Amino acid sequence: MKKGKFSLQIIIIMFVCIVVALSLGITDLLISKTITSSVEETQADKALNVARMVSLNQLVIDSLEGSSSSEEIQAFASQIKNRTNVNFVTVMDMEGIRLTHPDTEQVGKPFRGGDEGPALKGKEYVSISKGTLGPSLRAFTPIINAQGKQVGAAAVGISLENVTKAVNNGRKGMVIGTLIGILIGVMGAVGLARYIKKTLLGLEPIAIARLLEERSSMLQSVREGIIAIDQEGKITLVNRAASRIFKKAGLEEDPLGQSIEEYLPDTRLNRITKSGEMEMDQEQNLHGVTILVNRVPVVVENQPVGAIATFRDKTEVQLLAEQLTGVRNYADALRAQAHEFMNKLHVILGLVRTEQYDTLANYVSETVTHRETEVGFVTKMVLDPVLAGFLIGKLSFARESGVSLSINCENKLLKPENQKITHELITIIGNLVDNALEAVADRPTKKVDLMLDYAEDILTIEVKDSGMGMTKAIQDQILTKGFSTKGANRGLGLFILAQAIERLEGELIISSKPEKGTNFAVYIPYKAEDEQN
């Protein structure tokens, strides 16, 4: 996305100025004619009122009837003109001859403009015409004597220049008001832009859009399902991984905008929103699909405004854990065998240097025989190569640790019908043996016995150690997650063991007495591969 050329503040100011300018233009277009018409009507009423006043004056009537001198009527007309601020006041007789005029030289001459005819016929009106003083707005009123006879007409003119000036003054007020509006609008736009930027944490809209795109891409690319709700419990975010898990659980409908309680009745997100407390590593059944969920409140200014949950299919997590466990066990086995082999090489090197060749021959022969016997027994009795390799690795690890580990198998252990059981068996046996090896590490007699027995679709796994044993109180808590007698950050092995046994619908029995060792017995339903019907 390209960077924007203008900031939010500049854009708002430009927008306000454009809107006000357009409003000014449209307003001027719409009301200019109205203002002009109103001003002209006002000026016309003024001129007509002055003309009526002149026509009713007895001095004017007497002058037209020859009773008053022309100087008196001229003085009267000049006085009216000056006081009413009109362009001219003219009195004419029935022949259209002027008795008064601002220019005394025009007195006695015919009225000019050509629009006086109707006034001499008794009509009162307003017209626009050009006379000796230029274009003007003129009001005409007939002059009637006491006997009701028309003896002349009065004409009052207002210069069109004055009319235009009055119109412009009206428009000037509108323009000044508009400019003040623009100024106030710009000040308001600046304040609004600053407020918006403060609300948006100082980010420009282009930066927010880019940030939202990046965040959306990140949320959609993660493998964990993510679902978020607002304070009202409405779903506001669902990423692709979440949609995939929902479809796997048979939830095909688009969840966005729906109530979380209606879409996922068993969720606790609404409770998280209200309490503000997070919940981590919780199991939830989603229409037959078990998921591991972390629920966290969304807090703004120390107030929960929503909640967000991240989750994964528990099956995927289990497979990942099994893969990691297998790799770790494989690495431990290789390390143990390498260490054991290095010790034997040191013995062989010492015998070679001391030239004790007969002893060397016997040592090599015994080592090879013991190795063949040990490996041969395990591979003969345990037909699952993965489990057999695991047990051989444990034998080497035990020898490296100075512990006597014996493996007994009454009957051949055939490969399981379901290959996933092998991973569970490795988890169970591995945790039991490791726990036993640690239990005898500080004991004078370091002995661990592993017994495998398969009969009547039941696999029995029994691990005995010569450790110091456990009290009844410890036995009651030994399978609790995080409980350990070996220090901090421990207590997960037997918890994982118990979960694996539960998944296989098995049973665990613990027998232990202080100073007399511990015996773990596990009974698991086991269907062998060659027993399929």
C-alpha positions as CSV (number, residue, x, y, z in Angstrom):
1,M,0.0,0.0,0.0
2,K,1.4,3.3,-1.0
3,K,1.9,6.0,1.6
4,G,-0.7,8.8,1.6
5,K,0.3,12.2,0.4
6,F,-1.7,14.2,3.0
7,S,-2.2,13.8,6.7
8,L,-5.6,13.3,8.3
9,Q,-5.5,17.0,9.5
10,I,-4.9,18.4,6.1
11,I,-7.6,16.2,4.5
12,I,-10.2,17.3,7.0
13,I,-9.3,21.0,6.6
14,M,-9.4,20.7,2.8
15,F,-12.7,18.9,3.0
16,V,-14.3,21.5,5.3
17,C,-13.0,24.4,3.0
18,I,-14.4,22.7,-0.1
19,V,-17.8,22.0,1.5
20,V,-18.1,25.6,2.8
21,A,-17.0,27.0,-0.6
22,L,-19.5,24.9,-2.4
23,S,-22.1,26.0,0.0
24,L,-21.2,29.6,-0.6
25,G,-21.4,29.2,-4.4
26,I,-24.7,27.3,-4.3
27,T,-26.2,29.8,-1.7
28,D,-25.1,32.8,-3.9
29,L,-26.6,31.2,-6.9
30,L,-29.9,30.5,-5.2
31,I,-30.5,33.7,-3.3
32,S,-28.7,36.4,-5.4
33,K,-31.8,36.9,-7.4
34,T,-33.9,36.9,-4.3
35,I,-31.7,39.6,-2.7
36,T,-31.7,41.7,-5.9
37,S,-35.5,41.4,-6.2
38,S,-35.9,42.3,-2.5
39,V,-33.6,45.3,-2.7
40,E,-35.3,46.6,-5.9
41,E,-38.7,46.1,-4.3
42,T,-37.6,48.0,-1.2
43,Q,-36.1,50.9,-3.3
44,A,-39.2,51.0,-5.5
45,D,-41.5,51.2,-2.4
46,K,-39.3,54.0,-1.1
47,A,-39.4,56.0,-4.4
48,L,-43.2,55.4,-4.6
49,N,-43.8,56.7,-1.1
50,V,-41.7,59.8,-1.8
51,A,-43.7,60.4,-5.0
52,R,-47.0,60.1,-3.2
53,M,-45.8,62.5,-0.5
54,V,-44.9,65.0,-3.2
55,S,-48.2,64.5,-5.1
56,L,-50.2,65.3,-2.0
57,N,-48.3,68.5,-1.1
58,Q,-50.5,71.6,-1.5
59,L,-47.6,73.7,-2.7
60,V,-47.0,71.3,-5.6
61,I,-50.7,71.4,-6.5
62,D,-50.8,75.2,-6.3
63,S,-47.7,75.5,-8.5
64,L,-49.3,73.3,-11.2
65,E,-52.4,75.5,-11.0
66,G,-50.3,78.7,-11.2
67,S,-50.9,79.9,-7.6
68,S,-47.2,79.4,-6.4
69,S,-43.9,80.4,-7.9
70,S,-41.5,78.0,-9.6
71,E,-38.8,78.9,-7.1
72,E,-40.9,77.7,-4.1
73,I,-41.6,74.3,-5.7
74,Q,-38.0,73.9,-6.8
75,A,-36.8,74.5,-3.3
76,F,-39.4,72.1,-1.9
77,A,-38.3,69.4,-4.4
78,S,-34.6,69.9,-3.5
79,Q,-35.4,69.6,0.2
80,I,-37.3,66.3,-0.3
81,K,-34.5,64.9,-2.5
82,N,-31.9,65.6,0.1
83,R,-33.8,64.3,3.1
84,T,-34.9,61.0,1.4
85,N,-31.6,60.5,-0.4
86,V,-33.1,59.9,-3.8
87,N,-31.6,60.7,-7.2
88,F,-34.2,63.2,-8.3
89,V,-37.7,64.6,-7.5
90,T,-39.4,65.9,-10.6
91,V,-42.8,67.5,-10.9
92,M,-44.3,67.8,-14.4
93,D,-47.5,69.3,-15.8
94,M,-49.9,67.5,-18.1
95,E,-47.7,68.3,-21.1
96,G,-44.7,66.5,-19.5
97,I,-42.9,69.8,-18.9
98,R,-40.6,69.7,-15.8
99,L,-41.4,72.2,-13.0
100,T,-38.5,70.8,-10.8
101,H,-35.2,69.1,-11.5
102,P,-31.9,68.7,-9.6
103,D,-30.3,70.5,-12.6
104,T,-32.0,73.9,-12.8
105,E,-31.2,74.1,-16.5
106,Q,-33.5,71.2,-17.1
107,V,-36.5,73.0,-15.6
108,G,-39.1,74.0,-18.3
109,K,-37.9,71.2,-20.6
110,P,-39.8,68.0,-21.4
111,F,-39.4,65.0,-19.1
112,R,-36.9,62.4,-20.6
113,G,-37.1,58.7,-20.5
114,G,-40.3,57.9,-22.5
115,D,-41.9,56.2,-19.5
116,E,-44.0,59.1,-18.2
117,G,-47.0,58.6,-20.5
118,P,-49.1,56.4,-18.2
119,A,-48.6,58.7,-15.2
120,L,-50.1,61.6,-17.1
121,K,-53.1,59.4,-17.7
122,G,-53.7,58.9,-14.0
123,K,-51.7,55.7,-13.4
124,E,-49.3,55.0,-10.6
125,Y,-46.4,52.7,-11.3
126,V,-42.6,52.0,-11.1
127,S,-40.3,51.6,-14.1
128,I,-36.6,51.6,-15.0
129,S,-35.4,54.0,-17.7
130,K,-32.5,56.3,-18.6
131,G,-32.9,60.1,-18.3
132,T,-30.6,63.0,-18.1
133,L,-29.1,61.7,-14.8
134,G,-28.5,58.2,-16.2
135,P,-30.3,54.9,-15.7
136,S,-32.6,54.9,-12.7
137,L,-35.5,53.2,-11.0
138,R,-38.5,55.6,-11.2
139,A,-41.8,55.9,-9.3
140,F,-44.6,57.9,-11.0
141,T,-47.7,59.2,-9.2
142,P,-50.5,61.4,-10.7
143,I,-51.1,64.7,-8.9
144,I,-54.8,65.4,-8.3
145,N,-56.2,68.7,-7.2
146,A,-59.0,69.3,-4.7
147,Q,-61.7,69.0,-7.4
148,G,-60.3,65.5,-8.4
149,K,-58.8,66.7,-11.6
150,Q,-55.3,65.6,-12.5
151,V,-53.0,68.6,-12.9
152,G,-49.7,66.8,-13.4
153,A,-47.5,64.0,-12.2
154,A,-44.6,63.5,-9.7
155,A,-41.6,61.4,-10.6
156,V,-39.0,60.2,-8.0
157,G,-35.9,58.4,-9.2
158,I,-33.3,56.3,-7.5
159,S,-30.0,55.6,-9.4
160,L,-29.6,52.0,-10.5
161,E,-26.0,52.4,-9.3
162,N,-27.4,52.8,-5.8
163,V,-29.6,49.8,-6.2
164,T,-26.7,47.7,-7.3
165,K,-24.7,49.0,-4.4
166,A,-27.4,47.9,-2.0
167,V,-27.5,44.4,-3.6
168,N,-23.8,44.1,-3.3
169,N,-23.9,45.2,0.4
170,G,-26.4,42.4,1.0
171,R,-24.2,39.9,-0.7
172,K,-21.2,41.2,1.1
173,G,-22.7,40.3,4.5
174,M,-23.4,36.8,3.2
175,V,-19.8,36.4,2.0
176,I,-18.4,37.8,5.2
177,G,-20.5,35.3,7.2
178,T,-19.4,32.5,5.0
179,L,-15.7,33.4,5.4
180,I,-16.2,33.5,9.2
181,G,-17.8,30.1,8.8
182,I,-14.8,28.8,6.9
183,L,-12.5,30.1,9.6
184,I,-14.5,28.5,12.4
185,G,-14.7,25.3,10.3
186,V,-11.0,25.2,9.8
187,M,-10.4,25.7,13.6
188,G,-13.0,22.9,14.3
189,A,-11.4,20.7,11.7
190,V,-8.0,21.1,13.3
191,G,-9.4,20.3,16.7
192,L,-11.4,17.3,15.3
193,A,-8.3,16.0,13.5
194,R,-6.2,16.2,16.7
195,Y,-8.9,14.5,18.7
196,I,-9.2,11.7,16.1
197,K,-5.4,11.2,16.0
198,K,-5.2,11.1,19.7
199,T,-8.0,8.5,19.7
200,L,-6.1,6.5,17.0
201,L,-2.9,6.6,19.1
202,G,-1.3,9.1,16.7
203,L,-1.6,6.9,13.7
204,E,-2.7,8.1,10.3
205,P,-5.6,6.3,8.5
206,I,-3.2,4.8,6.0
207,A,-1.0,3.4,8.8
208,I,-4.1,2.0,10.5
209,A,-5.3,0.3,7.3
210,R,-1.8,-1.2,6.8
211,L,-1.6,-2.4,10.4
212,L,-5.1,-4.0,10.1
213,E,-4.0,-5.8,7.0
214,E,-0.8,-7.1,8.6
215,R,-2.6,-8.2,11.8
216,S,-5.3,-9.9,9.7
217,S,-2.7,-11.8,7.7
218,M,-0.9,-12.8,10.9
219,L,-4.1,-14.0,12.6
220,Q,-5.1,-16.0,9.5
221,S,-1.7,-17.6,9.1
222,V,-1.3,-19.1,12.6
223,R,-2.2,-22.8,13.1
224,E,-4.0,-22.1,16.4
225,G,-7.7,-21.4,16.1
226,I,-8.6,-17.9,17.3
227,I,-12.1,-16.6,18.2
228,A,-12.9,-13.2,19.9
229,I,-16.1,-11.7,21.3
230,D,-17.0,-8.1,22.3
231,Q,-18.5,-7.0,25.6
232,E,-22.0,-8.0,24.5
233,G,-20.9,-11.6,23.7
234,K,-21.0,-11.1,19.9
235,I,-18.4,-13.0,17.8
236,T,-16.1,-10.4,16.2
237,L,-13.2,-12.5,14.9
238,V,-12.7,-16.1,13.6
239,N,-9.5,-17.1,11.8
240,R,-9.1,-19.8,9.2
241,A,-7.8,-22.4,11.7
242,A,-10.8,-21.9,13.9
243,S,-13.2,-22.2,11.0
244,R,-11.5,-25.5,10.0
245,I,-12.0,-26.9,13.5
246,F,-15.6,-25.7,13.6
247,K,-16.3,-27.4,10.3
248,K,-14.7,-30.6,11.6
249,A,-17.1,-30.4,14.5
250,G,-20.1,-29.9,12.1
251,L,-20.5,-26.2,12.6
252,E,-20.8,-25.0,9.0
253,E,-22.6,-21.6,9.7
254,D,-20.7,-18.4,9.5
255,P,-20.1,-17.4,13.2
256,L,-19.3,-13.7,12.7
257,G,-21.9,-11.5,14.4
258,Q,-23.6,-14.3,16.2
259,S,-23.9,-14.7,20.0
260,I,-21.2,-16.9,21.4
261,E,-23.7,-18.5,23.7
262,E,-25.8,-19.6,20.8
263,Y,-23.0,-20.7,18.5
264,L,-20.8,-22.4,21.2
265,P,-23.1,-23.0,24.2
266,D,-20.3,-24.7,26.3
267,T,-17.8,-21.9,26.0
268,R,-16.8,-19.8,29.0
269,L,-15.8,-16.6,27.1
270,N,-18.7,-14.6,28.4
271,R,-17.6,-15.5,32.0
272,I,-14.0,-14.4,31.2
273,T,-15.3,-11.1,29.9
274,K,-17.1,-10.5,33.2
275,S,-14.5,-11.8,35.6
276,G,-11.4,-10.5,33.8
277,E,-9.5,-13.7,34.8
278,M,-7.7,-15.9,32.2
279,E,-8.0,-19.7,31.9
280,M,-5.2,-21.7,30.4
281,D,-4.9,-25.2,29.0
282,Q,-8.5,-26.1,29.4
283,E,-10.1,-29.0,27.6
284,Q,-13.5,-28.5,25.9
285,N,-15.6,-30.9,23.9
286,L,-16.8,-29.4,20.7
287,H,-19.4,-31.7,19.2
288,G,-17.1,-34.7,19.6
289,V,-13.9,-32.8,18.8
290,T,-11.7,-32.3,21.9
291,I,-9.8,-29.0,21.9
292,L,-7.3,-27.4,24.3
293,V,-8.3,-23.8,25.0
294,N,-6.6,-20.7,26.4
295,R,-9.1,-18.0,27.3
296,V,-7.9,-14.4,28.0
297,P,-9.9,-11.2,28.6
298,V,-9.4,-8.2,26.4
299,V,-8.7,-5.3,28.8
300,V,-8.8,-1.6,27.8
301,E,-8.1,1.0,30.5
302,N,-8.3,-1.6,33.2
303,Q,-11.8,-2.7,32.0
304,P,-12.7,-6.0,30.3
305,V,-14.2,-5.2,26.9
306,G,-14.3,-8.7,25.4
307,A,-12.4,-12.0,25.4
308,I,-10.3,-14.0,23.1
309,A,-9.7,-17.8,22.9
310,T,-6.9,-19.7,21.2
311,F,-7.3,-23.4,20.8
312,R,-6.0,-26.5,18.9
313,D,-7.4,-29.9,18.2
314,K,-6.1,-32.1,21.1
315,T,-5.4,-34.9,18.7
316,E,-2.8,-32.7,16.9
317,V,-1.3,-31.7,20.2
318,Q,-1.0,-35.3,21.3
319,L,0.6,-36.3,18.0
320,L,3.1,-33.5,18.4
321,A,3.9,-34.5,22.0
322,E,4.3,-38.1,20.9
323,Q,6.7,-37.1,18.2
324,L,8.8,-35.0,20.6
325,T,8.8,-37.8,23.2
326,G,9.9,-40.4,20.6
327,V,12.7,-38.1,19.4
328,R,13.8,-37.5,23.0
329,N,13.8,-41.2,23.8
330,Y,15.6,-42.0,20.6
331,A,18.3,-39.4,21.4
332,D,18.6,-40.7,25.0
333,A,19.0,-44.3,23.8
334,L,21.7,-43.3,21.2
335,R,23.5,-41.2,23.9
336,A,23.4,-44.1,26.4
337,Q,24.6,-46.7,23.8
338,A,27.4,-44.4,22.7
339,H,28.5,-43.9,26.3
340,E,28.3,-47.6,27.0
341,F,30.3,-48.4,23.9
342,M,32.9,-45.8,24.7
343,N,33.4,-47.4,28.2
344,K,33.9,-50.8,26.6
345,L,36.4,-49.4,24.1
346,H,38.4,-47.9,27.0
347,V,38.5,-51.4,28.6
348,I,39.6,-53.0,25.3
349,L,42.2,-50.3,24.8
350,G,43.6,-50.9,28.3
351,L,43.8,-54.7,27.8
352,V,45.5,-54.1,24.4
353,R,48.1,-51.8,25.9
354,T,48.8,-54.3,28.8
355,E,49.0,-57.1,26.2
356,Q,46.5,-59.2,28.1
357,Y,45.2,-60.7,24.9
358,D,43.5,-63.8,26.4
359,T,41.6,-61.6,28.8
360,L,40.7,-59.3,25.9
361,A,39.4,-62.2,23.9
362,N,37.2,-63.4,26.8
363,Y,35.9,-59.8,27.4
364,V,35.0,-59.2,23.8
365,S,33.3,-62.7,23.6
366,E,31.3,-62.1,26.8
367,T,30.3,-58.6,25.6
368,V,29.1,-59.8,22.2
369,T,27.3,-62.8,23.8
370,H,25.6,-60.6,26.4
371,R,24.6,-58.0,23.8
372,E,23.3,-60.7,21.4
373,T,21.4,-62.3,24.3
374,E,19.9,-59.1,25.5
375,V,18.9,-57.7,22.1
376,G,17.8,-61.1,20.9
377,F,15.5,-61.6,23.8
378,V,13.8,-58.3,23.4
379,T,13.3,-58.5,19.7
380,K,12.1,-62.1,20.0
381,M,9.5,-61.4,22.7
382,V,8.4,-57.9,21.6
383,L,7.4,-58.0,17.9
384,D,6.6,-54.3,17.6
385,P,10.0,-53.0,16.3
386,V,9.4,-49.4,17.6
387,L,8.6,-50.6,21.1
388,A,11.5,-53.2,21.0
389,G,14.0,-50.5,20.0
390,F,12.7,-48.3,22.8
391,L,13.2,-51.0,25.4
392,I,16.8,-51.7,24.2
393,G,17.5,-48.0,24.5
394,K,16.2,-48.1,28.1
395,L,18.5,-51.1,28.9
396,S,21.5,-49.1,27.7
397,F,20.4,-46.0,29.6
398,A,20.0,-48.0,32.8
399,R,23.5,-49.5,32.5
400,E,24.9,-46.0,32.0
401,S,23.1,-44.9,35.2
402,G,24.5,-47.9,37.1
403,V,21.1,-49.5,37.5
404,S,20.3,-53.1,36.9
405,L,17.2,-53.2,34.7
406,S,15.7,-56.5,33.9
407,I,13.0,-57.1,31.3
408,N,10.7,-60.2,31.6
409,C,8.0,-61.2,29.1
410,E,6.0,-64.3,29.8
411,N,4.4,-64.4,26.3
412,K,5.2,-62.8,23.0
413,L,3.9,-59.3,22.7
414,L,2.4,-59.0,19.2
415,K,2.1,-55.7,17.3
416,P,-1.1,-53.8,18.2
417,E,-4.0,-53.7,15.8
418,N,-4.1,-49.9,16.2
419,Q,-0.6,-48.5,15.7
420,K,-1.4,-45.4,17.8
421,I,-1.3,-47.6,20.9
422,T,2.4,-48.0,20.5
423,H,3.0,-44.3,21.2
424,E,0.8,-44.5,24.3
425,L,2.8,-47.6,25.5
426,I,6.1,-45.7,25.0
427,T,4.7,-42.9,27.1
428,I,3.5,-45.3,29.9
429,I,6.6,-47.5,30.0
430,G,9.0,-44.7,29.5
431,N,7.5,-42.7,32.5
432,L,7.3,-45.7,34.7
433,V,10.9,-46.8,34.0
434,D,12.3,-43.3,34.3
435,N,10.5,-42.7,37.6
436,A,11.9,-46.0,38.9
437,L,15.5,-45.2,37.8
438,E,15.3,-41.9,39.7
439,A,13.9,-43.7,42.7
440,V,16.9,-46.1,43.0
441,A,19.5,-43.5,42.1
442,D,20.6,-42.9,45.7
443,R,19.9,-46.5,47.0
444,P,22.6,-49.0,47.9
445,T,20.7,-51.6,45.8
446,K,19.9,-50.2,42.3
447,K,17.4,-52.6,40.8
448,V,14.4,-52.2,38.5
449,D,12.3,-54.9,37.1
450,L,10.0,-54.5,34.1
451,M,7.5,-57.2,33.3
452,L,5.3,-57.4,30.2
453,D,2.5,-60.0,30.0
454,Y,-0.1,-60.3,27.3
455,A,-3.0,-62.6,27.7
456,E,-6.8,-62.6,26.9
457,D,-6.7,-59.2,25.2
458,I,-5.2,-57.6,28.3
459,L,-1.6,-56.2,28.4
460,T,-0.1,-56.1,31.9
461,I,2.8,-53.7,32.5
462,E,4.5,-54.0,35.9
463,V,7.5,-52.0,37.1
464,K,9.2,-52.7,40.5
465,D,12.0,-50.7,42.0
466,S,14.2,-51.1,45.1
467,G,13.7,-47.4,46.1
468,M,12.7,-46.0,49.4
469,G,9.0,-46.3,48.7
470,M,6.1,-43.8,49.3
471,T,3.8,-43.0,52.1
472,K,0.0,-43.3,51.7
473,A,-0.3,-39.4,51.5
474,I,2.2,-39.2,48.7
475,Q,0.5,-42.1,46.8
476,D,-2.8,-40.2,46.9
477,Q,-1.2,-37.1,45.2
478,I,1.4,-38.7,43.0
479,L,-0.8,-38.5,39.8
480,T,-1.7,-34.8,40.4
481,K,-0.3,-32.4,37.8
482,G,2.7,-30.5,39.2
483,F,3.0,-32.6,42.4
484,S,6.6,-33.9,42.9
485,T,8.9,-34.9,45.8
486,K,11.9,-34.1,43.6
487,G,11.8,-30.3,43.5
488,A,10.2,-27.4,41.5
489,N,9.2,-27.7,37.8
490,R,8.5,-31.4,38.1
491,G,5.4,-33.6,38.5
492,L,4.4,-33.9,34.9
493,G,5.6,-37.5,34.0
494,L,3.1,-39.5,36.1
495,F,0.3,-37.0,35.3
496,I,0.9,-37.7,31.6
497,L,1.1,-41.4,32.4
498,A,-2.4,-41.3,34.0
499,Q,-3.8,-39.5,31.0
500,A,-2.4,-42.0,28.6
501,I,-3.9,-44.9,30.7
502,E,-7.2,-43.1,30.7
503,R,-7.2,-42.7,26.9
504,L,-6.6,-46.4,26.6
505,E,-9.4,-47.2,29.1
506,G,-6.8,-48.9,31.3
507,E,-6.3,-49.2,35.1
508,L,-3.3,-48.3,37.3
509,I,-2.6,-49.9,40.7
510,I,0.2,-48.5,43.0
511,S,1.7,-50.5,45.8
512,S,4.4,-49.0,47.9
513,K,5.8,-49.0,51.5
514,P,8.5,-46.9,53.0
515,E,12.0,-48.5,52.6
516,K,10.5,-51.4,50.6
517,G,10.2,-50.0,47.1
518,T,7.3,-49.3,44.8
519,N,5.3,-51.4,42.4
520,F,3.3,-49.9,39.5
521,A,0.9,-52.2,37.8
522,V,-0.9,-51.2,34.6
523,Y,-3.7,-53.2,32.9
524,I,-4.7,-52.2,29.4
525,P,-7.2,-53.6,26.8
526,Y,-4.9,-54.7,23.9
527,K,-6.0,-56.1,20.6
528,A,-3.1,-57.8,18.7
529,E,-2.7,-57.4,14.9
530,D,-3.0,-61.1,14.0
531,E,-6.2,-61.5,16.0
532,Q,-8.4,-59.5,13.6
533,N,-11.6,-61.3,12.7
